């Protein structure tokens, strides 16, 4: 059986990590077709697509770039029946875009797959939503340098709440750091009913996510401290989450992520 062809949009720490796993043969049944990027690493130069049109030759596309990439590239791929592993889930806070993408997927047989990323436990959120979920809080605590301008970050001496509102609001304020909150919103109560807290904490050396769920199902609290990647706005675990998601696509044993 021919391996499924995988294309990657973006070659930041997530995209490069996924590409490395494919090239090392760590994902049986999957092969790297190419990458769409403006700045490929040396090892990926030979895999660089000349244009976005080449994405259509892939069976599976990993979006690991930006909200802008989701707006510009994903709809026709879903309409063509492709499976898209979406990292920049904050883009789906745009109701119009979300509805268009879901309609394209339904019409063309495509599929959007959301990895758990830096939070994990999305299966728990989905289950709780079905059993009775009343309140969801996603608190993200990060070093100030990944949230604030340099002149403000250097002056911060104590943990400071820089945002408290809905996920629908936070993804426009911090689009590069709140895909975690967006993924939780998609799994649970939606963008308008999920509370988001963003805290700049000068004592932190690792990105931290605190997830709180309450409802008739019971209560759950989960805290994760994730080491930042080369991009301090992104946790290193995210690339491994995407790799695990790809592995599940072709595995005879599927354990939800």
Residue, then its C-alpha position, 0 to 999 in steps of 0.5 A: x500500500x502506498x503511503x499517504x502523502x503529507x504536506x506541511x504549511x509552515x516551517x516554524x518549530x512545529x512544522x520542522x518537528x513534524x517534517x523531521x518525524x516523517x523523514x526519520x520514518x517515525x510515522x509508518x504509512x505516511x511520507x513527506x510530500x513537501x512544505x509550503x514556506x517562505x523560509x525553509x530550513x536547509x534540510x527541507x529545501x528540496x521539499x519546498x513547494x513552488x506554489x500553494x497549488x501543490x498542496x492539492x497533491x497531498x492526502x493530509x495537510x498539516x497547517x502549522x503557520x498562522x491564522x492567515x494561512x487558515x483563511x487563505x488556504x484551507x477551504x479548497x483543500x477541505x472541498x477537495x476531500x483532504x484531511x487537514x490537521x489544524x494547529x492555528x485553531x484560533x482562526x475558527x473564532x471567526x464564525x464566518x470562516x468556521x462555517x465556510x470550512x465546515x460546509x466545504x468539508x461536508x460537501x467535499x468529504x474533507x475533515x478538520x482534525x484538531x490536535x490537543x496541542x499544549x493543553x491535552x485532555x480535549x477528549x475530557x472536555x468533549x465528554x464533559x460537554x456531553x455529560x453536562x458542562x456549565x463552566x470552562x476556564x482556560x488560564x494561560x501563564x507565560x513569561x512576559x517576553x512572549x506576551x508583552x513588548x520588550x519595554x513592558x516585559x522587562x519592568x514586570x516584577x509580579x504576575x499580571x493578568x493581561x487579559x480576562x474575557x471570552x475566548x472569542x475576544x482573546x484570539x483577536x488580542x493574542x492571536x499567536x498565543x491562544x490556540x490552546x484556548x480556541x481548541x478547548x472552546x471548540x471541544x466544549x462550550x464554544x468561543x463565547x461561553x469559554x472564559x480565557x485568562x492570560x497571565x504574564x508571570x516573570x517567575x516562569x521559565x515554562x509556559x503553563x496552562x490551567x484548565x478548569x471544568x465544572x458542571x453536572x458531570x463533576x469537576x476537573x482541574x488540570x495544570x500543565x507546565x510546557x517547555x517553550x520551543x524555539x518560538x517562545x509563544x509555542x510549547x515544544x509539546x505541540x509538535x509531538x501532539x501533531x505527530x501523535x495525531x498523524x500516527x493515529x490517522x493510520x493506526x489500528x489502535x486509536x487512543x484519543x488525544 
